[in-house]
């Protein structure tokens, strides 16, 4: 079933491929353009209408169980499997693995998939329907980039086929995990096995009964002189003895079932040494390789969410049934200013994310650290600002379950924390930008000296109210 009004060209609809920012068009293949249009139609016509069905099926599963929370996490809505089948029929499957690095993916660049991820971000079910949902996407990249053939056969193949799900475990409740060198979960080697002890939390995806494998960051060599070589990444099957999900965490009251975020305890958990990823002491290398592209995915999905928020905002201010003080809201100047700000901020953020994606495509995530950090900080702020304006326009409905806005805000707020909090990225950006400081100081002094020469050349009186020569420590020359 289609939604003809929304996607009918006679109603002014312009397909996604024709709305690609001009600066990005040279980097987008014809195949990607066609796929982008398919993604948009799939999301708008099939996924967005199915979001409510997905939520209702989870709700009914909880109500049918004597302990509501258990029922919600044991549920697996049929609608998601139906959508997955439809996505595969359309060829919208595993679009996220970039063509420059992986043979297992659909062959798109980071920039091309980034534009697709924007549309996936407009629906709660769309990413999973296309097998492009976090944390599976990042975990599949880890397997594809660093995994042994045995690890790929056992875990990557079923993940690529959408048969199982996975979780990524790094942060811990008892330490400041924004600095991952602080992690304490221990790993020691005994014969042909590793023994793990400790706890993890915010283990997204761990609540899903289909989650079969954890990628876990552990402290394997605490005495290593390099604090970045003390950690390793190891694979732990979810049903390994000694693994206990102590509780599921909520996000501002939302439990995100059946996906969820687990607080997990490891008590003498044993796994074979063959479960190490890349090698002992290389956990940071794996983490950085995983998180760079993942931050682009998060950012572009957030752009899509911001677009959805703006759509709800515009719908509300054009609702003829809602006329506070006798006028529709779009007649109010302050409202139109908020609409304009939202449009500017979303379009600016999109360009920044596509630029970061293009930078990764040129080299790798390490070559795009600055650009990734910029969008990691800026995009969640844009999303939250647009959502706040939309919620304000709806009044009480905007903060209730009657619109998707409140839940979107809760999810969007987490983006300022996950994959590194804002402060970490701001510190990195500030430090790297400040490296230019001394050279810029010297450039200003040189320009000042040239200005003094020009004053003399043209017979003008030289004035220096800012006393720029002080920049050089009181000296007038470099």
Buried (B, 14 or more C-beta within 10 A) or exposed (E): EEEEEEBEEEEEBEBBBEEBEEEBEEBBEEEBBEBBBBBBBBBBBBBBEBBEBBBEBBBBBBEEBEEBBBBBBBBBBEBBEBBBEBBBEBEBBBBBBBBEBBEBBBBBBBBBBBBBBBBBBBBBBBBBBBBBBBBBBBBBBBBBBBBBEEBBEBBBEBBBEBEBBBBBBBBBEEBEBEEBBBBBBBBEEEEEBBBBBBBBBBBBBBBBEBBBBBBBBBBBBEEBEEEBBBBBBBBBBBEBEBBEBEEBBBBEEEBBBBBBBBBBBBEEBBBEEEBBBBEBBBBBBBBBBBBBBBBBBBBBBBBBBBBBBBEBBBEBBEBEEBEEEEEBBBEBEEBEEBBEBBBEBBEEBBBBBBBBBBBBBEEBBEBBBBBBBBBBBBBBBBBBBBBBBBBBBBEEBBBEEEBBBBBBBBBBBBBBBBBBBBEBBBEBBEEEEEEEEEEEBEEEBEEBBEEBEEBEEEEEEEEEEEEBBEBBEEEEEE
